[in-house]
């Protein structure tokens, strides 16, 4: 295990396997007016290559191998920031999101779209080529992590209050199932090879495992 210094407290992470670089989307310490940054780390040398200043608090991040770009949710202003992995010295653009608090983020590589869940309880599709933002789908509450299942074309969204895991058909963007989780559960992981969702419960210190039939 190695500790690598980055430009703040890392929140979202995204990995570029072709360059062996990791993006750490940082947040400043509470009540400290530091600049908010994203750090690009060379995993081989375990060194930070560059810190990029961004306009607000970061949330989740993803990397798209086709466009060779990182996409990072920014809570305020409500947008998805874009960083070019080939030249990561500064942002190359952003997508404006019409709801407060972009939080969960994942990528549909085949559909060439981002899936963005916001604290305001709204879920959006953002098309990478056109920049078009869809009409929203309604969530049960403020989300945290989301994961896209490309095999089933389903999207998993965790909500801490109420404590549920929502499943959406990613073609129609309609909810098809709601699973009640333990109180306070808001973080999940998804194993695409096994098709399993792991929901982490802070009160009982365990993980529940879900799999679609």
C-alpha positions, 0 to 999 in steps of 0.5 A, a space after each residue: 500500500 502506498 500513499 500519494 499526495 493529491 490536491 485535496 481530499 479525493 472524492 470521485 476517481 476515474 482510471 485511464 488504463 491506456 496511460 496508466 493515469 488516475 484522476 482524483 476529483 478532490 474536495 477541500 477541507 470544511 470551512 477552508 477556502 482553498 481552490 477545488 482541484 482535480 489531480 492526475 496521478 501517474 500510477 506507475 511512478 505514484 506521482 501527481 502529474 498536474 492539479 487542475 483548478 475547477 469551478 466547484 465541489 466535485 462528485 463522481 467521475 468517469 473516463 471514456 476510452 473512445 473520446 479519451 476524456 474524463 467527465 466529472 460531476 460538479 455540485 455547484 455550479 451544476 455541470 459536468 466538467 470535461 478534461 482531455 486525458 491527452 492534454 490534462 492541463 485545463 478543462 476543455 468544456 462542460 455540460 450544464 445540468 438543469 437540476 441542483 447537485 449533479 452527484 452520481 455519474 456513469 457512462 453508457 459507452 455504446 449509447 455515447 451518453 452520460 447518466 447523471 443523477 442529481 441531488 434535486 431528485 432528477 436523472 438525466 441523459 447527456 449525449 456526448 457528441 451533441 451535448 443534448 441533455 434529456 428531459 429528467 426522470 424522477 428519483 425517490 430522493 437525493 442519490 449517491 452512487 449510480 452504476 450502469 449495467 450494459 448487459 441488461 441496459 439497466 441503471 442502478 441508483 442508490 437513495 439514502 433517504 428513503 433507503 432504496 435501490 432504484 432500477 431503471 430501464 436505460 432505454 426508456 429511462 423508466 423505473 422498473 423496480 425499487 428495492 428497500 435497503 437498510 437505513 442509511 445505505 447510499 453507496 453501492 458497487 457493481 461487478 459487471 462480470 458477475 452481474 451483482 450489486 453490493 450495497 454498503 450499510 453503515 449502521 450494520 457494517 455489512 454489504 448486501 448483495 443483489 442480482 437480477 434474475 
